[in-house]
Amino acid sequence: MTSTDAAAHATLRPAQRWTRDHWLSTADRLLDATADHASPGRALVRLPGPVSASGAWSDGLEGYARTFLLAAFRVRGENGGDPAGLLERYAEGLRHGTDPADAERWPRIDERRQAVVEAASVAVALSETRQWLWDRLDDGTRERTVDWLAGIVGTAGYRNNWIWFQNVVEEFLASVGGPWDQADLDRNDELQERLYVGDGWYSDGHGRDGRRQSFDWYAGWAWHFYPVLHARIQGRPLPERHAGRLRAYLDQAQHLVGATGAPLLQGRSATYRLGLLAPFWAGALTGATPLAPGQTRALTAAVAEHFTASGSIDERGLLPVGWHRRYDRIRQLYTGAASPYWASKGFLGLLLPPDHAVWTADPEPPTAWRDTAVVPLRAPGWLVSATPEDGLVRIVNHGSDRLLEHAAEPRADDPFYRRAAYANLVSPQLSQDAIAAPVESHVALLDADGVPSHRDGVDRLALGDHVAASWSRVHWLGLPGSSADGAAATWASMRRGPRLVTASVVRGRFEVRIAWYLADALDGRLGGPAGPGIGDGDGVGTSDDGAAAWPCDVGPWRLQIGGWALAAPDEHDLTVETGDDWVRVVRRDGLSSLVRGLTGLTLPGTRRRDGADPLGAASDTPLLRSSGALAPGEAGAALVVLSGAPSPLDLGAVESVTRLPDADRTRVAVRWRDGQVDVVDGPTGPVP
């Protein structure tokens, strides 16, 4: 048996343990643990942990709604079987929560915008359990519930996956004789089509300049999850439009889960964890999946075991904010202590009866787990590199930025979207200093003080089978303590820089990361000559008269390329090895992160941080810098490697990196030791 075959065999073991009964018992454990945190009337479930920006009142509703969704899947999957009396528990909460005179009443939709999200879970749960709960409620509770849900009818302004909350709520209202508005559904359908980019992928909203480049797990656990539930409320099959898109999405999403069950750690709301399984179950439920039943069983079980074995369910039986164990810095402003219970979506598979093929078929590895491969995902602009023998999945990012900030606003890179690369066994660094001065999986120009630049919107240049490239306008933040003159009497300011081209050439676990900046002029317009302008009425000039909101940094600049950050429980679990032109961080279990200078980068180093990583208290990032300033068009290149155990030091994967003659643009050839040659073509423009 080869090492790959042995690894594949090992990946099937979780499926033997995660039988349908085990999924049921895990759901029961989660629901039992939250019961003690309910208010006396059970309408508000207040869990220990951080409070969201919507406030504790809204968070209590969230705790009710998201656990109700789990209870509904559990009871519906057992055809009404409810040995723990879950439905009476949630019926009591419904009576109190929808009563406007009750001390435990829920916030109305016009009082808390977050209520829109939770109303969708309530509507879905009521629909799934209708014959055992809704149909047995007293008339007064049903009327009050309809009144509370109807607060969404006629509302507008939803710009991302939130359109589906309105869709499922109004569909449920229509099914019980409540109010609804076809105009709402038509408007949402139009937006849905504008946000669909192909290959099963949706951009979760438009960026500030109208581009559709917000890609993450929301494409699955929202955009592909709710159409299935919407169809179930209607009592109809999933429309072919959605079925085809779901099938296409799953064909690609399987590549984002490693062979040991660890999924890609990228994008907001990572704390939902098991929620990412929702589209895989949805595919099995509707038949809209390219995965065989045994493959769905293996993948879902592996992900579930990865999270439970890593401590995502704590000693109290609760799901804390975090990825594995509790780590509050992974949250967004909208995240409260009950938010992680969108993991309930990952239990959609309980709707599959015990005799369904997913539960009875022999588990088998998904196609993505069988061989080392580099797979282009063209819609999000990612190249996926998977090595099943060590369970690693890496993406290089040349298409996703979720650029929402105002163009004139000083802004740090969003660590969940604008890093050059992401993987499943490492994390972006999330401390304040790490976000202010990014290093890990980041390419930067260093200013005169050695401060790294930040990345603006990502403009795609190329995405092939092994080569991807993009460019971004860069900028520097003037933070307290900085010697740079920010030219603004605020806590932070911004200096604009040139366009920085980054390229990735990927073969197996090896990536050659290349960067250079363009010699285009910064002529006073925000975003530069090719950049977007700012809308009228915001008080910022963008005309051609040379006026600019922020000054330009004129250089000279050095180049910095950061490798993958490794985290461990203790700093002594991380070892740094270094040579003249390379540096490697090795964790006690053998996971390693290497960068080696290939051209233009001669100064190796590391960046140690404490408390910045959800995967461990200590983290180290290897990095390389150029010793001097780079000229326009002059490329720096590094070999960047993230490898699992056992991982021998391998510095010779690349034979050479050379610049090819071209008067109009920078072109770089990468020759691998096996003789393969990949060529990176930069954009046309001024070069020396």
N, C-alpha and C positions, 0 to 999 in steps of 0.2 A: 504494500500500500504506500503510495507516494505521500509526501507531507501535505499536498493539497487535498488528496483523498481523505487522509486522516482528519484534516481540519473540517472538511465537508461532513464527515460522519459525526464529528463532535457537535456541529451546529444543529443536528437533528435531535439531540437529547432533550432540549427544553420542550419540544413538542410532545414527547412521551410523558412529561410531567404536567404540562399545561393541557390537561383534558378539559372538556366542557365543565365538568364538576369542579375542577380547580378554578376556572374562571368564575364560576358561581360563588364559590367560597371566598374568593378574593373580593368580589363585589360586596358580599355580606360583611366581610371584615371592615371594609371602608365605610359602609353605611352604619354599622354598629358603632364605630368610633366617633362618628359625627353626631350621633343622637344626643349625647350628653351636653352638646354645645348649643342645642336649640332653646329658644325662648319658651316660657311656660305654655303658650299656645301653639308652639312649633312653627310659627310663621317665619321666624328669623333664625338663621343658623350662623352664630358668631364664633368663628374659629380663631385660635391663638395665632398671632403673627402680625405682619404689617397691615396698615390701613391704606386703602386706595385713595386716589384723588377724589373719588366720588363720595367718600366718607363712610363711616361705620354703618349707618342706616342702610345704604345701598349694598354694602358688603354683606349684611345679614340676609337680604333678599338673594344675593348671589349664592350664598351658602345653601339656601333652600332650593333654588332653581336647579343648580348644577348637580346636587345630590339627588334631587327628584328625577332628573334625567337618568341617572344610573339605576335608581329604583324601578323606573318604568321599563327599561330594557330588561332588567332582571325578572320582573313579574310577567311582562309580555312574552318573554322567551320561555317561560314555564306555563304559558297558556292560563295565566291567572293565578298560578300557585304562589302563595304569599305567606309562608310559614312564620315570618317575623312580624306580620301585620304592618308592612311598610305602607300600604295604600291608606290605611286609616290614619297613620302618622302624617302623611302628606295631605290628606283630606282635611284634617284638623288645621294644619297650617294654612290651607287655602281659605278656610272659613274666616280665620282671623286676619290673614294678610290682605284680603280683598274688601274687608269691612272698613270703610272710611272713618268710622267712629271708634275703631279698636285701637288700643295702645300699641299693638303690634302690627299695625297696617303697613303695607308696602308703599314705598314711594311711587307716585304716579309717573308716567312717562314724561309728563310736562314738568315734573319736579327733579328728576334725575335722568339724564340721557342714558346712563348705563342700564336703566330699566328696560330699554329696548332689547338689549342682548338677553337679559334674563327672561323676558316675556317669551322669547322664542323657545327657550328650554321648557318653560311651563306649558306652552301650547303643544309642543311635541310630546311631552310626557302625558298630558291629558289625552291626546289623540291615541297614543299607543296603549293606554290603559282604559280607554273609553268605556267599555262594557262593564268594567269592574269598579270604576271610580266615578267618572263623569255621569254616567247614566243612573247612578245611585245617589247622587248628591241631592240635597233639598233645592227647591226652586230658587230660594233666596240666594244661596251660595253660587248657583249657576249664573244668575242674573248679575251678581256683583263681579264675578269672574269675567263675564263678557264685557261689562263696563270697564273694568281695569285693562283688559287686553285691547279694547277698542280705542284706547288712547293713542294707538299707533296709526289708526286710519286717517289718511289725509296728510300725514306728516311727510316731510321731504328732506332733502339735503344729505342723503346717504351716498357716500362716494366710493365705498369699497365693499367688502363682504357683508356689510350691514344690510344691504338690500335684501338678503335672504332672511334676516330676522323678520322684516316686514312681510315678506312673502309667506312664510310659514304661519305667522300669527294670523294674517288675514285669511289664509286658506282654512285654518282651523275655525276662525269665526264664521266663515261662510258655511262650514260643515255643520255648525250647531245653530244656524239661523241668526247669527249676529251680523253686525255691519261690516262692510268691506268696500273697497273702491278699485274698480278695474284700472282706473288711471294710475294708481300706485303701482300696480303690477306691470303695466305697460312701460311706465317710466323705468322701473327696475330692470326689465328685460332689455331695454335699449342700452342702459349702462352696462349690463352684463356683457353684451356683445362688444361694446367698445373696449372692455377690459380683457377680453379673450385674445390671447396672442398666438395661439396655435400649439399643437402637440399636447393638448390637454392642460396647458398652463394658462392661468389667469394672473395678471398683475393685480395685486391687492390695492387698487387705487392708482391715480395718476400722480406723477411727481409735479413739482412746482412749475416745470416747463412743459407739462403735458405728456411727457414720455411715460410709457408703461414699463417700469423697471423696478417694481417692488415684488420680489419673488421670495417665497419662504414656504413653510409648512401650511400656511393658510390656503394655499392652492388646493390642498387636499382636505384638511379638517374643517374647512368652511365651504369653499366653492364646489367641492364634489360631494360633500356630506349632506348638505341641506336639500339639493334637488331630489335625492333619494327619499328623504323624509317628507318632502313636499308631495311627491307622488304617492307615498303611503297614506298621507292624509286624504288625498283625492280618491284613494282606492284604485289607482291606475298603475300600469307599468311605467318604469322610468322612460321618458321620451328618448328616442334614438339619438337626438342631438346631444343630450347629457350622457347617455350610455357610451357613445363613441368617444367623447372627450374623457370620460372617466377611464375607459380602457387604455387610451393613449397615455394618460397621466401615470397610471400604475406601471405601464411598461417602462417608464423612465424613473419613477419614484423608487422602484425596487433597488435601483443602483445607489440610492442615498442611505441605505441601511447596510451596515457591515455584517460580515458573516458570523460574528459573535452576537448580533442583535443590537449593537450600539448604533444609533442613528446619527445622521449629520447634526451637529450643533451649530445652527446658523439661524438668524432671523429672530423676530420678536416673539414673545409669549412662549419661549422654550419651556417654561415651567408647566405647560400643559402635558408634557411628556407623552404618556400613552395615547393622547388624543390624535397623534399622527397616524395611528392605526386605523382611524375611522374610514378613510377611503379604501383601504384594503378589505375591510369587512363589507363596505358598501358594494364593492365590486363582486364579492362572493354572494352577497344577498340578492343582487340583481342579475348576476351572470355577466356583468360588464367588466371582465377582468381577463388579462392575458395569462394570469397565473393559474396553474393547476390547483385543485383543492389542497393537495398535500403541500404545495409551495406556500399557499396562504397560511396554512396551519403552522408550517415551520417558521415563517417570517414573523407572524404575530406572536408566537410563543417565545421566540428568541428575544424580541424587543421587550416583552413583558418581563421575562426573567432578567434581562439586563438591568432594568430599572429596579425591580424588587431586590435583586441581589446587591445592588449598589446603595441601598438605603433610602430609596425615594419614599417608601412608606416607613414612617418613623416608629419608635417604640410604643407610641400611643395608638398606632394604627391610622395616623393622619398623613395626608399628603402636604408637606410644608412647601413654601415657596423655595424653588431651587431646581437643580437638574438631577443630581443624585440626592445628597442630603440637603438640609436647609442652607440656602445662600440667597440672602435678600437682594444682593446687587444684580441678580439676573432679571429682576422684575422691571416693568415699565410703570409709568405713573398710574395707569389704570389697574394695576395688579394689586389685589388685596389677598388676605389670608385664604379666602375661599376660591380664588381664581384657579388654582391648580386642579380643581375638580372638573374642569373641562376634559380631564383625563377620562371622564365618564364616556366620552365619545368612543374611546378605545374599547369599550365593552359592547359595541353595536353587534358584535358577533354572537352575543347571547340570543339574538333574534333567530339565528339559524337553529333549527330543531336538532335533537340529539342524533337523528339518523341522516343528517346532511353530510355530504361527502367530505366537507372540511374536517368534520370530527371523526369520520370513519376511514378516510384514505390514509395510506402510509405517508408520513412526512417525506418530503424531498426538497433538496436545495433549490431556491429560485435561480434562474439563469444567471443573475448578477453575482451569485456566490460561487460559481464554478471555476472561473478562470481569471487570472490577472488581466485587466483590460483598461483601456482608456476610452471613455464614451463621451462624445459631445452631446450636451443638452442645449440645443440651439435657442429655444425660447428664452430661458433665463440667462443664457450667455455663459454657461459653465462647461468646463471640461472635468469629468469625473475620472479619478484614478483609483481603482480598487485592487487590493491585494488580499484575496480571501485567506491566504495562509496565516496572516496576522490579524485579520478582521478589520483592517483599516480601509476607510473610504475618505478620499480627499477631493475637494473641488478647487479649481482655480477660477476666480470670479472676474469675468470681463463683461458683465451685463446687468448686475443688480446693484442698485444704490439707494433706493427708497429716499430719494432726495425731496424732502418736504419743506425744509427751512427757507425762509425769505432769502433772496439772493444777497441782500445787504447785511444780513445778520451774521455776526461772528459765530462760527459753528465748528465744533469738533466733528470728526468722522463718527458716524454711527458704527460702533464696533460690531454690530450684528449684521451689517450689510456692506460696508465699504472696505473691508479688508481684502487683500489680494487673494486670500485663500482661506478655506475652512475645512474642518475634518470632524470625524466622529469621536475620537479619543482625546482631543485637545479642545481648548476653549479660547475665545477672545479674552483679553485681559480687561477687567471691568472696574478697577479702582479709578478714582478721580485722576491720579497722576498718569495712569496708563492711557486713559482716554484723551487727556490733554496733550500727551506726547507719545503717540502710538509707535510701537516697535514691531510687535508680533505680526507675522504675515502681512507686512506693510512695506511699501516702497516709498521713500521720502527723499526730498532734497533738504539738506541741512543748511540753515542760514548761518550768518556770521557767528552767532552764539552757539551753534550746534543744535538748534531747535529743529525738530522734524516738521516737515510740511504736512498738511491735511489734504485729503482728496475731495474734489467736488463731484459733480455729476460724471458718470461713466459713459464715455462715447465709444461704441464698439468699432473695432477696426477689422478683426478677423476672428473666425472660429472654425477651425478645421479638425481633422481627426487627431492631430497631435499638437497643433499650434493655435494659441488664442492670443489676441492683443486688443488693447484699448488705450485711450488716453483720457486724461482728466486735467482740468485747470487746478493748480495747487494754490494753497494759501497758508499763511502762518497766523497763529493766534498770539495776540499780545496779552499775556496773562499777568496778574499781580506778581511783581518781582522781576519781570522781564526788562532787560535793558533797552529793548527796541521801542522806538517812539511810535505808539499806536495812533497818534493824532486824534484821540477822542477821549473825552472826560467820562468814560464809563469803565466798568470793571474789566472789560475785555474789548479788544479791537482786532482788526484783521489787516494783514498785508497780502496783496495778491501776487501770484507768481506766474511762471510760464506753464505751458502745457507739458505734462510729463507723460511720456509713452511707456507703458509696461507691456511686456509680452511673456508668455509662458510656453515653454516647449516641454512636453510631458511624454515620458516613456516609462511605463511601469511606476515604480515608486520614486523615480527620479524626475525632478523638474529643474530646468534651466530657466531662471528668472532674469529677464533682461530689461534695462530701463535707460532712457535718454530723454532729454528735454528738447523742445523745438525752439527755434530762434525767431518765433513770431513776435511782433511788437505788442506791448501792453499799452494801448493808446488811450487809456482813460475811461473806457467803457467797462462797466461791471461785467465780468464773464469774458472779456476780451473780444477781439474782432469777430469770432465765430460764436460767441456765447449768447445766451438769452437775455433779453431786456427785462425791465421791471414794469409792471402795470402802471397806468396813469393814476395819479391821486395819492401815491405813497410818499411823495415828498423827496424822492431820490432822482437826481438827474441821470439820464442815460443817453443823452444826445451826443453828437459827434464833436461837441465843443471842447472836449478834453476834461470836462468835469467828472469827478469820480468820488464815490462815497468813501473809499478807502485807498490809501497809497499803495504803490507798487514796491516790491522788494527787488532791487536791481542786481542782487548777487554780489560776488560769485557764490556758487553753491557746490557743496559736496553731495555725494550720493550715499544713501544708506539702504540696505536690504536686510530685513529682519526675517528670521526663520520661524519655525513653529515653537510656541511656548509649551513647555512641559511643566506639569504640576505634580506635587506629591504632598503627603501629609506632613512631612518634615523636610527641612532643607538638606539634611544629611542623606536623604534618599535620592538626591540629584547630584551627579558628578559632572564636572566640566572638563573636557579634554580639548586641547588646543595645539595648533601647529602654526607655521609661518603664514599660511593663507586660509586656514580653516579653523572652525570651532564646532564642537559637538557637545550637546547635553544628553546625558544618559540617565534614565531612571532605574531604580533598583530592579524593577521587573524586566528590564531590557529595552523598553520603548526609548527611542533615541531621535534627536533632532539635530541635523547637521546643516551647516552652510559652508561652502568652499568658494573662494574667489576664483573666477575664471578669467576675467579681464576687468581692469579698472578698479577692483576692490581688493585692498591689500591689508586692511586693518581689522582683524577679528576681535570680537568682544562678546559679552553677554549682558543681559539686563535682568537683575534679580528683583522680584516684587513679592510682597507679603500681603495676603488677603485679597489678591486681585483675581483669583481664579476659582470658579465653582467646583473644580475637581481636586483641589488641594490647597492647603494653607500657604505653601511656598511654591514659587514658579520661577523658572529661568528661561530666557529667550536668547538664542544665539543670534549674532548680527555681524554684518560686514560693512565697513565704510571705505570710501575712497580716501587716499591720503591728501589729495589736492582737489582743487575745483575742476569740474568737468566743463568742457566746451559744449556749445550747442551741437546736438547730433552725435556726441561721443557716448558710446554705449558702455555701460557697466553690466557685468553678468556674474551670476552666482549659481552654483549647484545647490539646490534646496531639497533636503530629504527628510521625510518622516517615516520611520521604519519600526516595526515591531520586533519582538524577541524571537529567535536570536538574530542579532543585527551586527555583523562584522563591519568594521570601518571600511568603507568603500569610497575611495577618493578618485578612482580612475574611470568612472562611468563615461566621462566626456573627454574626447580626444582633443578637441579644439573649438574655440568660438572666434570667428573672424568676421570682420566687416567686409562686405562685398563692394566693389566699385559701383557707384551710382551717383550721378550729379544732382539728382532731384530729391533723393530721400535716403534715409538710413536703412540699409539692408544687412542682416546678420545671418551667418550660416553656423549651425551647430552640428558638429560631426561627433557621433557617438562611437564608442570603442568597437562596436560591431560593424562599423562602416556606414550605418544609416546617417543620412544628412537631412536636417530640417532647416528651412529658410524662413526667416521672419522678415516681412516686408512692412516697413514703416509707412506712414502717410506721406504723400508728396508735400513738399514745402521747403523753405530755405534750410540748407545744410552747408557746412563749411566745405 
